Amino acid sequence: MRKYCEENERIKRQYMTYLIQAEGQDQKSIDKVAAALVKFEDSTKFKPFKKFHLDQAGKFKTYLEKARHPKTGKPLSYSTTDATLRLVKGFFKWLAGQQGFKKVISYPDVKYFNNNAKKARIAHTQRDIPYPSMIQASHAFQAMPDGTDLEKRDKALFAFFMLTGARDGAVASLKIKHINLFDGLVFQDGRDVNTKNGKTISTWFFPTGTEYRECFEAWVNYLTKKKLFGPQDALFPKPERVLINGQFSFTTLSRETYANANKINVVIRNAFAVVQLPEYTAHSFRKTLVQEMSDRELPLDAQKAWSQNLGHENIVTTFSAYLPVSTQRQGELIKGLK
């Protein structure tokens, strides 16, 4: 059973309420803060926050350096360590202004949670993220079976990512009502679709291949005409648990959406693994689509439309986050200039 300090728990609860009510943070962000604070408490053997001393900040950094990932057993990454320090620093910055702590913690004390400058640079360095080429994606897609209901769903899911580049969390929460097949449009309504920061996004199908569109349209028609799914039913439903001969079976479709994107990513990873390609994630399709935009050498207004289709308000985000120039490519471009 995990240790805890009752006094600390009350203070942390107040901070979580502040983050939700004043800062507007969602539950996923709150969970990360809570996990970071537990790590800090563990490093101090759960001493009350009112007994804070500057040495605790230094010892916490040492604690993180020695910590190991619970699944891999490897040291924590620079980015994980940097993010954890930042979250704990944010808590103590808030705490320094609270009644009863002003004499214990000062704002200059909070700076002791700053990461080492070199490690911080490493943590924030952008690295090339692997993504499938259009040919690789097509190869994996063609190899996917579509005999059973779940196989049909999985193949349509793959096609949908290639048509929209939507974020996996949003796709997991989509319902039939969000799809307009006539116009080739997905209305990612921020009120009931799990989009990033609750943004509402209108996404028209990208021109990535008729095979993707035909597969997806066939899936929607299958759901609505044969399975009699309605507007409020899931677009990519999770399996339904059915008891058959004393054993649970998961071979039929429910009408409910997934709670998160974990299972969706398993489907996409497996599709690539079956054809002996790297297990690309669902999110990597966004880079595939941005690379396709670049390869087409579109006019500026078309590039802007392509960017907006991915949910980016600023086209700079599209280029900086999904189409960075590698060092090798940088050299090729400079050398090719005349």
Buried (B, 14 or more C-beta within 10 A) or exposed (E): EEEEBEBBEEBBEEBBEBBBEEEEBEEEBBEBBBEBBBBBBBBBEBBBBBEBEEEBBEBBBEBBEEBEEEEEEEBBEBBBBBBBBBBBBBBBBBBBEBEEBEEBBEEEBBEBBBBBEEBBEBBEEEEEBEBBEBEBBBBBBEEBEBEEBBEBBBBBBBBBBBBBBBBBBBBBBBBBBBBEEEEBBBBBBBEBBBBEEEEEBBBBBBEBBEEBBEBBBBBBEBBBEEEEBEEEBBBBBBBBEEEEEEEEEEEBBBBEBBEBBEEBBEBBBEBBEEEEBEBBBBBBBBBBBBBBBBEEEBEEEEBBBBBBBBBBEEBEEBBEBBEBEEEEEEEEEEEEEE
